[in-house]
Amino acid sequence: MSLLAIARIYIHRLRPRAQAEIDWFAHQPTLQAAITKAAMAVNSRGARALGLDAGAKTPATKDSPHDGCARRE
């Protein structure tokens, strides 16, 4: 996959969610509230966010290939 294709996928699929998340934090009543929610990984629905895998059907786990790290034994 080319770099251009990756960028197009990001812009189309991920950028709107990323911007919505940034906007949600920006609209917190205080900086302390935004920092606390970010530290606790709480999203706009009050649930623990799982990063980019949050939209996946199965959440990423330490044994999952979706966590970005391959386990070597």
Legacy VTK file of the C-alpha trace (Angstrom):
# vtk DataFile Version 3.0
C-alpha trace
ASCII
DATASET POLYDATA
POINTS 73 float
0.000 0.000 0.000
1.402 3.389 -0.928
1.913 6.267 1.485
-0.686 8.258 -0.441
-3.255 5.463 0.001
-2.518 5.293 3.735
-2.947 9.064 4.035
-6.270 8.937 2.160
-7.558 6.184 4.445
-6.536 8.175 7.524
-8.180 11.361 6.246
-11.395 9.576 5.289
-11.799 7.143 8.199
-9.789 8.283 11.212
-9.415 12.051 11.076
-13.102 12.815 11.833
-13.031 10.621 14.972
-9.698 12.062 16.066
-10.994 15.611 15.597
-14.200 14.808 17.493
-12.109 13.482 20.384
-9.940 16.609 20.426
-13.052 18.813 20.341
-14.604 16.872 23.225
-11.523 17.396 25.408
-11.354 21.066 24.396
-14.929 21.589 25.617
-14.330 20.215 29.114
-15.178 22.769 31.803
-11.599 22.974 33.100
-8.129 21.939 32.058
-8.033 19.692 35.135
-11.212 17.906 33.957
-9.727 17.340 30.498
-6.463 16.022 31.959
-8.304 13.710 34.360
-10.496 12.282 31.586
-7.474 11.809 29.328
-5.485 10.120 32.096
-8.397 7.788 32.817
-8.879 7.188 29.058
-12.550 8.166 29.356
-14.265 9.080 26.103
-17.330 11.213 25.354
-19.656 8.290 26.173
-18.058 7.884 29.596
-16.474 4.587 28.579
-12.825 3.621 28.692
-11.351 4.340 25.299
-9.190 1.709 23.617
-7.347 4.003 21.233
-7.666 3.460 17.503
-9.061 -0.035 18.070
-12.082 1.479 19.860
-14.146 1.115 16.704
-13.160 -2.522 16.234
-15.613 -5.307 16.994
-13.133 -6.993 19.324
-11.080 -4.842 21.704
-7.323 -5.115 21.551
-5.691 -7.203 24.237
-2.088 -7.943 25.091
-2.364 -11.198 23.120
-4.176 -9.599 20.201
-2.393 -8.826 16.931
-4.158 -5.422 17.042
-2.095 -4.034 19.908
0.843 -3.087 17.703
3.293 -5.431 19.419
4.052 -8.958 18.395
4.594 -11.353 21.293
7.679 -13.482 21.059
8.038 -16.567 23.167
LINES 1 74
73 0 1 2 3 4 5 6 7 8 9 10 11 12 13 14 15 16 17 18 19 20 21 22 23 24 25 26 27 28 29 30 31 32 33 34 35 36 37 38 39 40 41 42 43 44 45 46 47 48 49 50 51 52 53 54 55 56 57 58 59 60 61 62 63 64 65 66 67 68 69 70 71 72
